[in-house]
Amino acid sequence: METFDSGEFCEIVNTADMVVPDGKPLVWAQKLMGHKEACQVRGQDLTMALCKLAIEKKLKVGFYGGTQEVLSVMKMKLSEQFSGLDIAYEFAPPFRPLTSIEDKKAIKAINDSGVQILFVGIGCPKQERWMAEHKNKLHCVMLGVGAAFDFIAGNKKHAPRWMQSIGMEWLFRLLCEPNRLWKRYLKQNPRFIWYFAQQLLGSKFKSRE
């Protein structure tokens, strides 16, 4: 819905090297549109899989986002699970835009660290815009992983498996963070269903012509 409402953000997402569905409703929508192989790819799952691969391929990883406390706990847990993981960079940016000088320092620090995979966890759409702005300035692959840092550190809990399987993880998150999420879900969820229904019906009518 962010891309639907903003042409500028739509361009950022559509020109990314890879975009994956991190929610069950998006997977169901893809399947209904004919992409039967579609599956959910959560930010945490992607992070864990790539950390494992990084050890095998001897790649350096880095983390941009979260708080210093979250990063410290997450690093400890990742190091316990993935012995030999080379974490070459970490930075907890302030909850405001960086100044030009701060941004240049961050760019230099990331490049000097030799990081090859940089996980960016500063939330949507902020992380997508940040990656697009820095794509030609950083010498690494970047992946926006949303709240993955908090989940790995244990600050946030996943919904029970049964809620995940029926696509109700959004409701679990709403119950956990009502003040932060109620306006977003109230505005976006009905609109997503409405516009997707139009898209789906439109594609079915075209297939009959």
C-alpha positions in Angstrom: 0.0 0.0 0.0 3.0 2.3 0.5 4.0 1.8 -3.1 0.3 2.2 -4.2 0.2 5.6 -2.5 3.6 6.9 -3.6 4.9 6.8 -7.1 8.4 7.6 -5.8 8.4 4.7 -3.4 6.9 2.4 -6.0 9.9 3.2 -8.2 12.3 2.3 -5.4 10.6 -1.0 -4.7 10.2 -2.0 -8.4 13.9 -1.2 -9.2 15.2 -3.3 -6.3 17.2 -6.4 -7.3 14.9 -8.6 -5.2 11.6 -8.2 -3.4 10.1 -11.0 -1.3 6.6 -11.4 0.3 7.0 -11.3 4.1 3.3 -11.7 4.9 0.8 -14.6 4.3 -1.8 -12.4 2.7 0.7 -11.4 0.0 1.5 -15.0 -0.6 -2.2 -15.9 -1.0 -2.6 -13.0 -3.4 0.3 -14.2 -5.5 -1.1 -17.7 -5.6 -4.5 -16.4 -6.7 -2.8 -14.5 -9.5 -1.3 -17.7 -10.7 2.1 -17.8 -9.0 1.6 -21.2 -7.3 5.2 -21.4 -6.2 4.9 -18.3 -4.0 5.9 -18.7 -0.4 6.4 -16.5 2.7 9.9 -15.1 3.3 10.1 -13.3 6.6 13.0 -10.9 7.4 14.2 -13.0 10.3 14.2 -16.2 8.3 16.1 -14.5 5.5 18.6 -13.1 8.0 19.2 -16.5 9.7 19.6 -18.3 6.3 22.1 -15.8 5.0 24.1 -15.8 8.3 24.5 -19.6 7.9 25.5 -19.1 4.3 28.0 -16.4 5.2 29.9 -18.8 7.3 30.0 -21.4 4.5 31.1 -18.8 2.0 33.4 -16.9 4.4 31.5 -13.6 3.9 31.4 -10.7 6.3 28.1 -9.4 7.5 26.9 -6.2 9.1 23.9 -4.7 10.8 22.4 -1.2 10.4 19.4 -0.4 12.6 17.9 -1.1 16.0 19.3 0.2 19.3 22.7 -0.6 20.7 21.1 -2.9 23.3 19.2 -4.8 20.6 22.3 -5.2 18.5 24.4 -6.4 21.4 21.8 -9.1 22.3 21.3 -10.1 18.7 25.0 -10.4 18.0 25.4 -12.6 21.1 22.6 -14.9 20.0 23.8 -15.1 16.4 27.3 -15.9 17.6 26.0 -18.7 19.8 24.0 -20.2 16.9 26.4 -19.5 14.1 29.9 -20.2 15.4 32.5 -18.4 13.3 30.1 -15.8 11.9 32.2 -12.7 10.9 30.2 -9.6 12.1 32.4 -6.8 10.7 30.0 -3.9 11.3 27.2 -2.7 13.4 25.5 0.7 13.9 22.4 1.8 15.7 21.5 5.1 14.0 19.6 7.8 15.9 15.8 8.0 15.5 16.3 11.0 13.1 17.8 11.6 9.7 21.6 11.6 9.8 23.4 14.8 9.1 25.5 14.9 5.9 28.7 14.5 8.0 27.2 11.6 10.0 26.1 9.9 6.8 29.5 10.2 5.2 31.1 8.7 8.3 28.7 5.8 8.2 29.3 5.2 4.5 33.1 5.2 5.1 32.8 2.9 8.1 30.7 0.4 6.2 33.0 0.3 3.2 36.2 0.2 5.4 34.8 -2.7 7.3 34.7 -4.9 4.3 31.1 -5.9 4.9 29.7 -8.0 2.0 26.1 -8.5 3.3 24.5 -5.5 5.2 21.2 -6.2 7.0 19.2 -3.0 7.3 16.5 -3.0 9.9 15.0 0.5 10.2 11.5 -0.3 9.2 9.4 0.3 6.0 9.5 2.6 4.0 12.5 4.2 5.7 14.9 1.2 5.1 13.9 0.9 1.4 14.6 4.6 0.8 17.9 4.4 2.7 19.1 1.5 0.6 18.1 3.2 -2.6 19.9 6.4 -1.6 23.1 4.4 -0.7 23.0 1.8 -3.4 25.8 3.4 -5.4 27.8 4.5 -2.4 28.3 1.2 -0.6 30.3 -1.8 -1.7 28.0 -4.5 -0.4 24.7 -6.2 -0.8 21.9 -4.7 1.3 18.8 -6.4 2.5 15.9 -4.6 4.3 14.7 -7.0 7.0 12.2 -4.8 9.0 11.9 -5.9 12.6 14.1 -8.9 12.3 16.7 -7.5 14.8 14.0 -7.3 17.5 12.7 -10.8 16.8 16.2 -12.3 16.9 17.1 -10.5 20.1 13.8 -11.6 21.7 12.4 -8.1 22.1 9.4 -9.1 19.9 7.6 -12.4 19.8 6.2 -14.1 16.7 2.6 -15.1 16.6 1.7 -18.8 17.4 2.1 -21.1 14.4 -1.6 -21.5 14.0 -2.1 -17.8 13.7 0.8 -17.6 11.2 -0.7 -20.5 9.1 -4.1 -18.7 8.7 -2.5 -15.3 7.9 -3.4 -13.6 11.2 0.1 -12.7 12.3 -0.9 -9.1 11.7 -3.6 -9.4 14.4 -1.1 -10.8 16.9 1.2 -7.8 16.2 -1.7 -5.4 16.6 -2.6 -6.9 20.0 1.1 -6.6 21.0 1.5 -3.0 19.8 -2.0 -1.4 19.5 -0.9 2.2 19.9 1.6 1.9 17.1 -0.2 -0.2 14.6 -4.0 0.3 14.8 -4.1 3.3 12.5 -1.9 1.6 9.9 -4.0 -1.6 9.8 -7.4 0.2 10.0 -6.4 2.3 7.0 -4.4 -0.2 4.9 -6.0 -3.6 5.4 -9.4 -2.8 3.9 -7.8 -0.9 1.1 -5.5 -3.8 0.2 -8.5 -6.2 0.0 -10.5 -3.8 -2.1 -7.8 -3.0 -4.6 -6.6 -6.6 -4.8 -10.1 -7.8 -5.5 -10.3 -5.3 -8.4 -6.9 -6.6 -9.7 -7.9 -10.2 -9.4 -11.3 -9.8 -11.1 -9.7 -7.7 -13.8 -7.2 -10.4 -14.6 -9.9 -13.1 -14.7 -12.0 -11.1 -17.1 -9.0 -10.6 -19.4 -8.2 -14.4 -19.3 -11.7 -15.1 -20.6 -11.5 -12.7 -23.5 
